[in-house]
Amino acid sequence: MSQNPTEVAVGGIVLAVAIGFAVYASQATGLSQGGADYPLTASFRSIEGVNVGTDVRLAGVKIGTVTEVGLNAETFRADTTINIRDGVEIPDDSAAVIASEGLLGGNFVEIVPGGSPFGLEAGDEILDTQGSVSLISLLLKFVSGGDDS
């Protein structure tokens, strides 16, 4: 079996790119953070565009990820679990809002901090939530004149 130097170089480059992709993917999904976080729950009317792995942001900075999404059969709401990075204290009167990165961007969960001096603890629920707004329904309202009567 001959070892052409060009084949060895190309193989090394492919291997380096594969390792780089794996490192990037683990950082982007939050796998490399380990156990340095705490869970919170929130119940939304609609979480359109939000899945497991979606960013949770505060003031535009990623502070966690969505780790669980499920339908509550009793309330017909979407129950979510989000993991927040340790060291980020969220006031207990904060709101969780499904926000969009723009017309063509994806959705994320935005934490809007309240003014309470008391923070949320692991396992607490964020009570003030606002679900996602459907762009199609907004456009239909605009086109039809916005009359709901």
C-alpha positions in Angstrom: 0.0 0.0 0.0 1.6 3.3 -1.1 1.3 6.4 0.9 1.1 9.4 -1.4 2.0 12.6 0.5 -0.9 14.4 -1.1 -3.4 11.8 0.1 -2.0 12.0 3.6 -2.3 15.8 3.6 -5.9 15.7 2.3 -6.8 13.1 4.9 -5.3 15.2 7.6 -7.2 18.3 6.5 -10.5 16.3 6.4 -9.8 14.9 9.9 -9.1 18.4 11.2 -12.3 19.8 9.7 -14.3 16.9 11.1 -12.9 17.6 14.6 -13.5 21.3 14.3 -17.2 20.7 13.3 -17.7 18.4 16.2 -16.3 21.0 18.7 -18.5 23.7 17.1 -21.6 21.5 17.2 -21.0 20.6 20.9 -20.6 24.3 21.8 -23.6 25.4 19.7 -25.9 22.9 21.4 -24.6 23.5 24.9 -23.2 20.0 25.4 -19.9 21.3 26.4 -21.3 23.3 29.4 -21.6 20.2 31.6 -23.8 20.4 34.6 -23.4 24.1 35.4 -27.0 25.1 35.1 -30.4 24.9 36.9 -33.8 24.1 35.5 -36.9 26.4 35.3 -40.3 25.6 33.8 -42.7 27.8 31.9 -46.1 27.2 30.2 -46.8 28.9 26.9 -50.0 29.3 24.8 -47.9 28.7 21.7 -44.3 27.9 21.2 -44.2 27.9 17.4 -40.6 27.8 16.2 -39.2 26.7 19.6 -37.7 23.2 20.0 -35.3 21.4 22.3 -31.9 23.2 22.0 -33.4 26.6 21.3 -31.5 29.5 22.9 -32.7 31.3 26.1 -31.5 34.9 26.1 -31.4 37.8 28.5 -30.6 41.2 27.1 -29.5 39.4 23.9 -27.0 37.2 25.6 -27.4 33.4 25.6 -27.9 32.3 29.2 -29.4 28.8 28.6 -31.3 26.4 26.4 -34.7 24.8 26.1 -34.3 21.2 27.3 -37.8 19.8 27.2 -41.0 20.6 25.4 -44.4 18.9 25.9 -48.1 19.4 25.7 -50.1 19.6 28.9 -53.3 17.6 28.2 -55.2 19.3 30.9 -54.5 23.0 30.0 -53.7 22.5 26.3 -50.6 24.6 26.8 -47.0 23.9 25.9 -45.0 23.1 29.0 -41.3 23.7 28.6 -38.2 23.2 30.8 -35.3 25.6 30.3 -31.8 25.3 31.8 -30.2 28.5 32.9 -26.5 28.9 33.4 -25.3 29.0 37.1 -24.5 32.5 38.2 -27.4 34.1 36.3 -30.0 35.1 38.9 -33.4 35.8 37.5 -35.9 37.8 39.5 -39.1 35.8 40.4 -41.4 38.3 38.7 -39.6 38.0 35.3 -41.4 37.1 32.1 -40.5 34.5 29.4 -41.4 35.7 25.9 -41.0 33.8 22.6 -39.2 36.3 20.4 -38.0 36.3 16.8 -34.6 37.1 15.4 -36.4 38.9 12.4 -38.6 38.1 9.5 -36.5 35.2 8.3 -34.7 34.3 11.6 -35.6 31.7 14.1 -37.3 32.0 17.4 -35.8 32.0 20.8 -37.0 32.4 24.4 -36.3 35.8 25.8 -36.2 36.4 29.6 -37.5 39.9 30.5 -36.3 40.6 34.0 -38.7 41.9 36.7 -37.8 44.1 39.6 -38.2 41.7 42.5 -35.3 41.3 44.9 -36.0 37.6 45.1 -34.6 35.2 42.5 -36.0 32.0 41.0 -34.7 28.8 42.4 -34.1 25.5 40.6 -37.4 23.9 39.6 -39.4 27.1 39.9 -41.9 28.2 37.3 -41.9 31.4 35.3 -45.6 32.4 35.6 -45.6 35.4 33.2 -45.3 34.0 29.7 -46.1 35.3 26.2 -46.3 32.8 23.3 -45.1 33.2 19.8 -47.1 35.4 17.3 -47.9 33.9 14.0 -46.6 36.1 11.1 -49.3 34.7 8.8 -52.1 35.7 11.1 -50.6 39.2 11.5 -50.4 39.6 7.7 -54.0 38.3 7.3 -55.2 40.8 9.9 -53.3 43.6 8.1 -54.7 42.6 4.7 -58.3 42.3 5.9 -58.2 45.7 7.7 -57.8 44.3 11.2 -61.5 44.2 12.0 -62.4 41.4 14.4 -66.2 42.1 14.5 
